C-alpha cells in the first residue's frame, strides 16, 4: 500500500450553482464530498479545506487565511496539516472518482507527481497525486513573488512541475452547474454498477462498513422468489442478515446463513414440484 495523505478542497462560492453548498449536494444518495472521501478512505490523514459539514468518516478541517481566497490558498492551508511524503489533491465535486483511480494516480506518481487527464486530454490538477515537498516549494515561491496566494490561478503551481499523466474516462468529471449535477445523477442510475452505488449509499446512510456478497444474496432472493413466492425474496434476505448479525456478523456468518436458507428454499421447491404430480413440470400429463 502507498502511504499518502489527502487534501480535499471544499470551499468556493459555487456561483454557477447559485451559491448552493456544492460539496453537500447529493448524487446517488451521497453527498459529493462523501463520495470523494470514500474514494480515498485509506489515506493516512484527510484534510478538508472549507466550512465544516457532517461527513461519513472523520477528517481534519482547515480554512484558508482569507476564506474564499481560491484554490492555491486552500491548497496551502491543507498542506500545512499533512505529513506524508505524498499527497492526493482533490476537489470535492467528483461524483465518479473511485479508489481504483486513486490507486492509479499513486502508482504512476513519478518526478513531482501524477495528474489525471479528462477525455479531451486536459490535465486536471485537482485530481492528482503530488510529492508534498514539491507543492510546498512551488507555493512558497509563488507567495514570495506575488505577496499572497489568494486569487492566483491553479495552473501557476503546476507549471514547473514534472507530472506523469493518467487517463480515466469518468473520474475527472466535476459538477460546476446544475446540468452537471443532473447528468451525474442520471449516469449513476444508468450505470452498470448501480447496485454497487446503492449498497455504498445504504452503508453510508446506516453507518456500517461491511463487505456485501451481492451474488450470494441475489441468488438466494431468486431461489426464494421462484421456489416459495415473490414476497419471500426480500423477507428471506432480511432474515439472513438478521441471523448473521446475531451470530457475530462478518462474511462467514452471512455465507453460512445464505447456505442454510438456500437449502431450505431448494426443499420447498422440490416439494412444490412433487405436489404437481407426474408429467410435465406444471403437473399436466
Beta strands, then each sheet from edge to edge (+ up, - down):
strand 1: 5-9
strand 2: 26-27
strand 3: 30-31
strand 4: 46-49
strand 5: 60-62
strand 6: 86-91
strand 7: 113-117
strand 8: 123-131
strand 9: 163-167
sheet 1: 5+ 4+ 1+ 6+ 8- 7+ 9+
sheet 2: 2+ 3-
end
